[in-house]
Amino acid sequence: MSVREKVGLARSVVEEYPLGVVLSVSELARSTWYYHRARAVRSYEEKYAELRRPLEAIARDHPGYGYRRTVPELGERLGRVVNHKVVRKLHQCWDLPLRRATRRPKPSGVRQAIEAAGDRVNLVARLDGIGLFDVLYTDFTELVYAGGRAKAHLIVLLDHAGKLVPGHAVGERAVRELALEAWKRAKRTLRRLGRPLEGLIVHHDQDSVFTSYAWTAQLLLDDHVRISYALRGARDNPEIESFHGRFKGENHSLFLDAEDLSELQAVVARRIRYYNRERRHSSLGNRSPMAFLSLGGGVEDSQS
């Protein structure tokens, strides 16, 4: 019997018998069950959720574009081709034609400054070499938990050279409060490590969270760090995208087993700690980030 057939059989009786018994009799791993269940319950919009932000950005930047012109623009921003039928359906699902028809609001002061600076806003691209804690990358990513029934957002800050994650936060929505919580934890870790904030570069995309006054004022004015913006979305921030892919792939079943947000937050915290303290990285000579820094338990009480 194939895995798909076993899952189908399990679905037919899971309402009548305990899940553990059903999986044991069906010879199915819990992670396999949750994986197929998540795939079954996802709607079309959920399946392509990662396209929402770039499609909305294109609708704002190019209000005259229909789905035909959006397809090549989206492909350039993502670095991969998305089928035109998918784009057309998502336009309908998310009312993007209506967004194109509305008048574009006047850009904020931060947005105007970014547009005026042009490609100079990407500070990382202009660096000849990057040392420890010279650059932190950040962005949001979506986590699916509770057996595929719920979604949350994770944001981490990742050091370029040492691969350490000094700060992270998990919440229901990808909002500036969550980003600032992750930054607060990162600052605490950096202080414990004796690393100055001044001159540090924080690199991310041009999402509204990262162009908000709350975010830019905190980092630029209060903490005296430098902000760098990607010009081409994920294509200009491959380090954080790579981290997200590995982190979610390695911990997928653990996230699915988390029954609520607080449990998911605890799971993520443990896995970040494992990532920092135990997981070996080939780029660090097969050492963990903390071993690479030769600091052992120096940040035991921190987010790391």
WORA-V811622 format. One record per pair of residues at least 4 apart in sequence whose ideal C-beta (glycine too) atoms are under 8 Angstrom apart, sorted by the first residue. I is the first residue (numbers start at 1). J is the second residue. Records with the same first field share a line. If there is no record, write none. Layout:
BEGIN
I=J  J
END
This chain:
BEGIN
1=5  6  9
2=6
3=7  28  32  36
4=8  36
5=9
6=10  26  27  28
7=11  26  28  32  33  36  37
8=12
9=13  26
10=14  22  23  26  28  33
11=37
13=17  22
14=19  22
17=21  22
18=22
19=23  33
20=24
21=25
22=26  28
23=28  29  30  33
28=32  33
29=33
30=34  253  257
31=35  252  253  256
32=36
33=37
34=38  147  148  253  256  257
35=39  252  253  256
36=40
37=41  147  148
38=42  144  147  148  256
39=148
41=148  149
42=46  47  148
43=47
44=48  89  93
45=49  52  90  93  94
46=151
48=52  86  90
49=142  151
50=142
51=55  74  82  86  87  90
52=56  90  94
53=57  207
54=58  74  77  78  233
55=59  70  74  87  90  91  94  96
56=60  94  96  99
57=61  77  206  233
58=62  65  70  73  74  77
59=63  65  70  96  99  100
60=99  104
62=69  70  73
63=99  100  101  104
64=69  100
65=69  70  73  100
66=70  91  97
67=71  84  87  88  91
68=84
69=73
70=74  87  91
71=75  81  82  84  87
72=76
73=77
74=78  82  87
75=79  80  81  82
76=232
77=232  233  234  235
78=82  233  234  235
79=232  234  235
82=86  87
83=87
84=88
85=89
86=90
87=91
88=92
89=93
90=94  96
91=96  97
92=97
95=99
96=100
97=101
98=102
107=111  112  115
108=112  211  213
109=113  213
110=114  211  212  213  216
111=115  211
112=116
113=117
114=121  206  211  229
117=121
119=125  231
120=126
121=228  229  231
122=126  203  228  229  230  231  236
123=127  201  203  226  227  228
124=130  135  201  203  228
125=236
127=134  135
130=134  135  160  161
131=161
132=159  161  162  195  293
133=159  161  162  190  193  195  200
134=160  161  200  201
135=159  160  161  200  201  202  203  228
136=157  158  159  160  166  186  200  201  202  203
137=157  158  160  203  204  237  239  240  243
138=155  156  157  158  179  182  202  203  204  240
139=155  204  205  207  234  237  240  241  244
140=153  154  155  174  178  179  207  209
141=153  154  155  244  248
142=151  152  153  154
143=151  152  153  154  170  248  255  264  268
144=148  150  151  255  256
145=150  151  152  255  256  257  258  259  261  263  264
146=150  256  258  259  260  264
147=256  257
148=256
150=261
152=170  171  172  261  264
153=170  171  172  173  174  178
154=168  169  170  244  268
155=168  169  174  178  179  182
156=165  167  168  182  240  243  247  272
157=165  166  167  168  182  183  186  202
158=163  164  165  239  240  243
159=163  164  165  166  289
160=239
162=284  289  292  293
163=281  283  284  289  292
164=276  289  290  293  304
165=243  272  275  276  289  304
166=185  186  189  190  193  302  303  304
167=182  183  184  185  186  187  188  189  303
168=182  185  268  269  272  303
169=178  179  181  182  185
170=178  261  264  265  268
171=175  177  178  181  261
172=261
173=178
174=178  207  209
175=179  209
176=180  209  212  214  215
177=181
178=182
179=183  209  210  215
180=184  214  215  218
181=185
182=186
183=187  202  218  219
184=188
185=189  302  303
186=190  303
187=191  197  223
188=192  302  303
189=193  299  302  303  304
190=195  196  197  200
191=195
192=298  299  301  302
193=293  295  298  299
195=200
196=200
197=223  224  225
198=224  225
199=224  225  226
200=225  226
201=225  226  227  228
202=219  225  226  227  228
203=227  228  229  230  237
204=210  227  228  229  230  237  240
205=210  229  230  233  234  236  237
206=210  211  229  230  233
207=211
208=212
209=215
210=215  216  227  229
211=215  216  229
212=216
213=217
214=218
215=219
216=220  221  227
217=221  222
218=222  223
219=223  225  227
220=224  225  226  227
230=234  235  236  237
231=236
232=236
233=237
234=238  241
237=241
238=242
239=243
240=244
241=245
242=246
243=247
244=248
245=249
246=250
247=251  271  275
248=252  255
250=271
251=255  267  268  271
252=256
253=257
254=258  267  271
255=264  267  268
257=267
258=263  264  266  267
259=263
260=264
261=265
262=266
263=267
264=268
265=269
266=270
267=271
268=272
269=273  303
270=274
271=275
272=276  303  304
273=277  304
274=278  279
275=279  289
276=288  289  290  304
277=288  289  290  291  304
278=288
279=288
280=284  286  287  288
281=286  287  288  289  292
282=286
284=288  289  291  292
285=292
287=291  292
288=292
289=293
290=295  296  299  304
295=299
299=303  304
END
